């Protein structure tokens, strides 16, 4: 993700405010990592987790926990859109909601009723595309 950002901003002279980071599930980790460090136009997180281990244990009991989105989200000032399925069996819905609550900037939350982790696009494609389109305006 860092190389893609550098390519866009340095090689292609893209204004960082025109870059919208999108991270789904495990991709929410790199998206939050980059958004904490670089200027972007916004961040879209789909089925994001608090941290890799908290998805399994709900508390950080293991050393070396990866993708600590919960520690980064408060440092991200860019607009945020969180999309999460209400019946997500892999990443609890409450984790996406918590990241949304911890973000201090402009933000939106889209719940996809009845959607799990692997069928969120199937069940919510129309709503998700509409929300992302509106968010990126």
Secondary structure, 3 states (H helix, E strand, C coil): CHHHHHHHHHHCCCCHHHCEEEEECCHHHHHHHHHHHCCCCEEEEECCCCCCCHHHHCCCCCCCCCCCHHHHHHHCCCCEEEEEECCCCCCCHHHHHHHHHHCCCCEEEEEECCCCCCCHHHHHHHHHHHHHHHHCC
